[in-house]
Amino acid sequence: MRIARLGQPGQEIPVVIDGDRVLDLRGVTTDVTPEFLEHHLPAIDPSTLPQLRDTAGLRHGAPITRPTAVVCIGMNYARHAAESGAEPPTEPVVFFKHPNTVVGPNDPVTIPRGSTMTDWEVELGVVIGRQTSYLDTPADAAAHIAGYVLVNDVSERELQLHRSGGQWSKGKSAPTFTPVGPWLVTADVLDPAAVRLRSRVNGEPRQDSSTADLIFSVPDIVHRLSQFMTLEPGDLILTGTPEGVALSGRFPYLRAGDVVELDGDGLGQQRQTMVAAKDGR
């Protein structure tokens, strides 16, 4: 099942996308909230939902409401670690993004004021569906995952690496830095171990890899995180990005006017135009 939110910011309508049909979820929930993900999503029968008409021109919002946490795993693809000149980690590299960075999949992305090192990162995102703490094994993770999303983990590399003070979050938390969607794919219809992910900048290929290259698998990530934090329904985990980013030195960093396109098997597509920061932003 594919869950989406359509409409202008703050006015999104929760829907199920069923082939060419868009089904209205408002009889079940007012929005794709943590409570919906935990208690209502598993029981939805799409055949009972009314069709929503005239949706072609509606904006896609992020398919979940603002999470309480955006937890990120760094250097989690073997070939991405190699292109960055780093040894593959033996423990997950964990950092956070501010939850208010989450925007729709096609919303503009703002390049921070003075930035010359803004980068793209296509990623598989994991949405938590049940409170998760001290899981006994990675196999226990599946029952705690609501579904998966396509994410662009936009990054400002100077702040992340050269002015970080040892914490990557500085370069990850600028406004609009986490486009999510267009939909949430429920966990029963996607194998997170074999998802092809791609990115393009101005139509030119950048990343083309698979989650088969992950160092820490999705079940392993959720299990390990649960040993030192409690994950809540609606929390978003970013699982890392494959090789092919500007940090590699092979491609230029993003500038205002550039267009970034992402896609993932079963996860849909994104398209963002980079815009310059306005005064005060």
C-alpha positions in Angstrom: 0.0 0.0 0.0 1.2 3.6 -0.8 0.2 6.3 1.6 0.6 10.0 0.6 -0.5 13.5 1.6 -1.7 15.9 -1.0 -2.3 19.6 -0.8 -0.6 22.9 0.2 1.6 23.0 3.3 -0.6 22.7 6.4 -3.6 21.6 4.3 -2.5 18.1 3.2 -5.2 15.4 2.6 -4.2 11.9 3.7 -4.7 9.4 0.8 -4.0 5.9 -0.4 -2.6 5.7 -3.9 -4.0 2.6 -5.6 -2.8 2.4 -9.2 -4.4 5.3 -11.0 -6.9 5.9 -8.2 -6.5 8.2 -5.2 -8.5 7.1 -2.2 -9.5 9.4 0.6 -8.3 8.5 4.1 -10.1 11.3 5.9 -12.8 8.9 7.1 -10.1 7.0 9.0 -7.7 9.8 10.1 -7.3 13.5 9.9 -3.6 13.0 8.9 -0.7 10.5 8.7 0.1 10.9 12.4 2.1 8.6 14.7 -1.2 7.4 16.2 -2.5 6.5 12.7 0.7 4.6 11.8 0.6 2.6 15.0 -3.1 1.8 15.4 -4.9 2.3 12.1 -2.5 1.7 9.2 -2.3 -2.1 9.7 -6.1 -2.5 9.5 -6.8 -0.3 6.5 -8.9 -2.0 3.7 -8.5 0.1 0.6 -11.7 -1.3 -0.9 -13.7 0.5 1.8 -12.2 4.0 0.9 -14.0 6.5 -1.4 -12.1 7.8 -4.4 -10.9 11.4 -4.4 -11.3 13.2 -7.7 -9.4 16.0 -9.3 -6.1 15.3 -7.6 -3.7 15.7 -10.6 -2.6 19.2 -9.8 -2.2 18.8 -6.1 1.2 19.2 -4.4 2.7 16.1 -2.7 3.6 16.9 0.8 5.9 14.7 2.9 3.9 11.4 3.4 4.2 11.6 7.2 3.6 14.5 9.5 6.6 16.1 11.2 8.5 13.3 13.0 9.7 13.7 16.6 13.1 12.6 15.4 15.1 12.2 12.2 17.9 9.8 13.0 20.6 9.3 10.3 23.2 6.7 9.6 26.4 8.0 8.0 29.0 6.2 5.8 26.7 3.2 5.5 27.5 2.2 1.9 30.8 0.4 1.3 31.6 2.2 -2.0 30.5 5.6 -0.6 32.9 5.2 2.4 35.6 4.3 -0.2 35.0 7.4 -2.3 35.1 9.5 0.8 38.5 8.1 1.8 37.2 6.5 5.0 37.4 3.0 6.4 34.0 1.3 6.6 32.7 1.8 10.1 32.5 -1.1 12.6 29.7 0.7 14.5 27.0 2.8 12.9 27.8 6.5 12.6 24.7 8.2 14.1 23.7 11.9 13.8 20.4 13.9 13.8 18.6 16.3 11.5 16.2 18.8 12.8 12.6 17.5 12.2 11.6 20.9 10.7 13.8 20.2 7.7 11.2 17.7 6.4 9.4 19.0 3.2 7.6 17.6 0.3 9.4 15.6 -2.5 9.2 18.4 -5.1 9.4 21.5 -2.9 12.3 23.9 -3.6 15.5 23.3 -1.6 17.2 26.4 -0.2 21.0 26.7 -0.4 22.2 28.2 2.9 23.5 31.7 2.8 27.2 31.7 1.7 27.3 28.0 1.0 29.5 26.6 -1.8 29.4 23.0 -0.7 25.7 22.0 -0.7 25.4 18.3 -1.7 22.6 15.8 -2.6 22.2 12.3 -1.1 19.5 9.8 -2.2 18.5 7.5 0.6 16.1 4.9 1.7 14.1 6.2 4.7 12.6 3.9 7.4 9.4 5.1 9.2 8.8 3.6 12.6 5.3 2.2 13.3 5.6 1.1 16.9 7.6 2.2 20.0 10.9 0.5 19.7 13.3 -0.1 22.6 15.9 -2.8 23.4 15.0 -5.2 20.6 16.5 -8.6 21.3 17.5 -9.4 17.7 17.5 -7.7 14.2 14.7 -10.0 13.2 12.4 -8.2 15.7 12.8 -5.0 13.8 10.2 -5.9 11.1 7.3 -5.7 13.4 8.2 -2.1 14.4 8.5 -0.7 10.8 5.5 1.1 9.3 7.1 1.5 5.9 9.7 3.1 3.7 10.2 6.4 1.9 12.5 8.1 -0.6 14.6 10.8 1.0 17.1 13.4 -0.2 19.5 14.0 2.8 20.7 17.4 1.6 24.0 18.3 3.2 26.2 21.4 3.6 29.7 19.9 3.6 31.7 22.8 5.0 29.5 22.9 8.1 29.3 19.1 8.3 33.0 18.4 8.0 35.1 21.6 8.3 33.2 23.5 11.0 31.4 20.7 12.6 33.1 20.6 16.0 32.8 16.8 15.7 29.1 16.7 15.0 27.6 16.3 11.5 24.2 17.8 12.4 25.5 21.3 11.7 25.7 20.6 8.0 22.4 18.7 7.9 19.8 20.9 9.5 19.2 23.9 7.3 15.6 24.6 6.2 14.2 22.3 3.5 17.2 19.9 3.8 15.0 16.7 4.0 12.6 16.2 1.1 10.6 13.1 1.7 8.2 11.1 -0.5 6.2 11.1 -2.7 4.6 8.3 -0.7 5.1 5.9 2.2 5.3 2.3 1.0 4.1 -0.1 3.7 6.6 -2.6 4.9 4.7 -5.6 3.6 5.4 -4.7 -0.1 9.0 -3.6 -0.2 12.2 -5.6 0.5 14.7 -3.0 2.0 17.6 -5.2 1.1 17.3 -4.8 -2.7 16.2 -1.3 -3.5 17.8 0.5 -6.4 18.4 4.2 -5.8 19.4 6.8 -8.3 20.1 10.6 -8.5 20.6 13.1 -11.3 21.6 16.7 -11.3 20.5 18.8 -14.3 19.6 15.5 -16.1 23.1 14.1 -15.6 23.5 10.8 -13.7 25.1 11.0 -10.3 24.2 8.0 -8.1 23.0 4.5 -9.2 23.3 1.8 -6.6 21.4 -0.6 -4.4 20.7 -1.1 -0.7 22.5 -4.4 -1.2 25.7 -2.3 -0.7 24.6 -1.3 2.8 27.2 -2.0 5.6 24.4 -2.1 8.2 21.1 -3.5 7.0 17.8 -2.0 7.9 17.0 -4.6 10.5 20.4 -4.2 12.0 20.1 -0.4 12.1 16.8 -0.5 13.9 18.0 -3.2 16.4 21.2 -1.3 17.1 19.5 2.1 17.5 17.0 0.5 20.0 19.8 -0.3 22.3 20.5 3.3 23.1 17.4 5.3 22.2 13.6 4.7 22.2 12.2 5.2 18.7 8.6 6.4 18.5 5.9 5.9 15.9 6.5 8.3 13.0 10.2 8.7 13.6 12.2 8.7 10.4 15.5 6.9 10.0 17.8 7.7 7.1 19.9 4.7 6.2 22.8 6.3 4.4 23.7 7.3 0.8 25.5 5.4 -2.0 28.5 6.6 -3.9 28.2 9.5 -6.4 27.9 12.7 -4.4 29.7 16.0 -4.8 31.9 15.2 -1.8 33.6 12.6 -3.9 35.3 15.4 -5.9 33.9 14.0 -9.2 31.1 16.4 -9.5 30.4 20.1 -8.7 28.4 21.1 -5.7 24.9 22.5 -6.1 24.1 26.1 -7.0 20.8 28.1 -7.3 18.9 27.0 -10.4 20.2 23.4 -10.4 17.6 20.6 -10.5 18.0 17.4 -8.5 16.0 14.3 -9.4 15.8 11.2 -7.3 14.1 7.8 -7.7 14.0 4.5 -5.9 12.4 1.2 -7.0 8.9 1.2 -5.5 9.5 4.5 -3.7 8.6 7.0 -6.5 10.4 10.1 -7.8 11.5 13.5 -6.5 12.4 16.7 -8.2 13.8 19.7 -6.5 15.0 23.1 -7.8 17.8 24.7 -5.8 17.1 28.3 -4.7 19.2 30.9 -3.0 18.5 31.8 0.6 16.7 35.0 1.2 17.7 37.6 3.8 17.0 36.3 7.2 16.9 32.6 6.1 
